Amino acid sequence: MAWCVTALGVLAVGAEAGLVAGLAVSLLLYIWRTANPHIVEVGNPPNSDLFVEVERHHELNIWPQLPLVRIDESLFFGNASAVQNFLVHKISTRPSVTDIILICSAVNAIDASALHMLEDLVDSLGQGGVVVHLAEVKAAVRDRLESTRLLQQVGRGRLHASAAAAISAIASRPI
């Protein structure tokens, strides 16, 4: 879209105005994409360690009481509410949920607003009996979490190297 706007702008009003229009469209599209992150529930194909989108694949191992949610964007003030709304909706439509795993493999950074949102979410879900687990958190994000209330709330025991490790930890805990 940005390329088309740039090309048409250059042809219609000149090079400078066309380039500025293309740049503006590129910036607006970037802001829109980051403010509306790709968030999906994932499942596990039989005999596989992969986790793929539930909506795109059939015959996946999924657990009604344990949604696995992958966030495919860094978390910041501009998308924190979209992430929160997705997670609250996911849990509210499934009353049997006891745990939720947030797969953070694509989260490269997290700002203070997003941390605050996650802290509030962990509190409110905890009051409803839902335990939050974090999986595949990158080192830079993990370093950012070191001195936060979120890490204290979740605890190192619910910070997992992989989604499979999180599922194993949940499955092996005493009832």
N, C-alpha and C positions, 0 to 999 in steps of 0.2 A: 504494500500500500504506500509506504514511504517513497519507494522508487517511482511509482506512478505519479504521485503528487509532485515530486521533484521534476520529473520529465515534463509533465503537463504545465507546471508552473514556469519552467524555463522557456517552454515554447510560447506560453500565453503572455507572460509579463516580464520575462528577462531572467538572466542567469542568477543575479543576486537574490531577487525575490523568490525565484523557484527553489533555490538552495535553502533559503530561510524557511520556506513553507515545508519542504521535505524534512528539514531538521526538526521543526516543530511537531510534525506528525510522528516522526521517529520517537521523540521525547514523550509525547502523549501516549503512544502505544506501549512504550517501556513502562511508564507509570501505571497504566491500566493493567498490564501483565503482572507486575509485581504486587499491585494492590489486590489482585484476584488470583492468588496462587493456585496451582494445580495441586489438589488434595484428593487422594483416593483411598478407598479401602482396598486392601490387598489380601490375596489368599495364596495358598500353596498347592501347586499341582501335585498329584500323587507321585511318589517316588522321586521327589525333587527337593532341592534346598532353595529353589527360587521362590520369590514372592512377586506375583503379578496382579494387575488390576482386576478386581472382581467383575466389573462391568464389561470387560473386553474378553474374558475367558470363561469357559464353562468347565465343569467338573473339577473344581478346586476344593481343597480342604479349607473350610472356614469354620469358625467357632462362634455360634450365636452370642455366647456370653463374653467373648473376647475379640472385639474388633481390632484389626491391625490397620493403622492409618499412616500412610506415607505422605509427608509434606515435601513438595518439590520446589521449594523456594526458601530463601533466607527469610527470617522473621524480623519485622520491623513495625513501627507505628502504623504504617500505611496498610498493612495486611493483617494485623493482629486480630481485629474484630472479625474478619472473614474466616480466619482459622478457628477462632472461638465459636463462631456461629456453626461452622461445619461440625465441630466436635460435639457441641451441645445437641445439635439436631441428630447426629448419629447415635448418641446415647439415649436421647429421649424417645427415639423410635424403636428401641430395643430394651425393654424393661429388665431383661435377664442379664444385662451386662454387669460383670463383677470387676473386670479389669479392662484396661485399654492400653495398647502398645502404640506409641508414637515413633514411627521410623523416621529418623532425621538425617538420613544419608545425603540428602541434597541441601540441607540447611548449612550454609557456609558461614553465616553470621547471625547474631541475634542482638537486638538493641534493648534498652531499658524498658520501653513500652511493651514489647513482646514478652520480656521476662515477667513483668508485672501481670500481664494477662495470663500467662501460664501459671504463675503463683496463685492467682485468684481462682483459676480453673481447677487446679489441683485441690485447693481448699474446698471449693463447692462440690466437686465430684467426690472427694473424700467423705464429706458430710452425707452424701447419698450412698456411700458404700462402694464407690468405684475407685479402684487403685490404678494410678497412672504409672506406666513404665516408659522409659526412653531407650531406644535402641539405635545403634549405628551413629552415635553422636561423634562428629568430627573433633579432632584434637583442639582446634582453635575455638570451637564452640564449648567444648568441655572445659577448656581453660577459662573461658568467660563465665561459666557456671560455678567455678570453684568457690567464689566468695558470695554466692547468692543464696537467698532464702529458698529458691527453687530446689537446689541440690540438697539442702537440709530437709525439705519436705519429701522429696522423692527418695532420697537416701541412695547411697552407692549400691545397695543391694537391688535397686530397681533401675540401675543404669547398666544396660547390657550391650555387649559387643555386636550382637546380631539379633535379628528378629527371632531366629530359631533358638538362640540362647535364652531369649526372654520367654518364649513359649515353654521351653524345657524347665526354666526356673519356676514358672507359674504352675506347671503340671506337677512338679515335684514337691511343692510346698504342702505342709500338713493341712488337712481339712479342718 
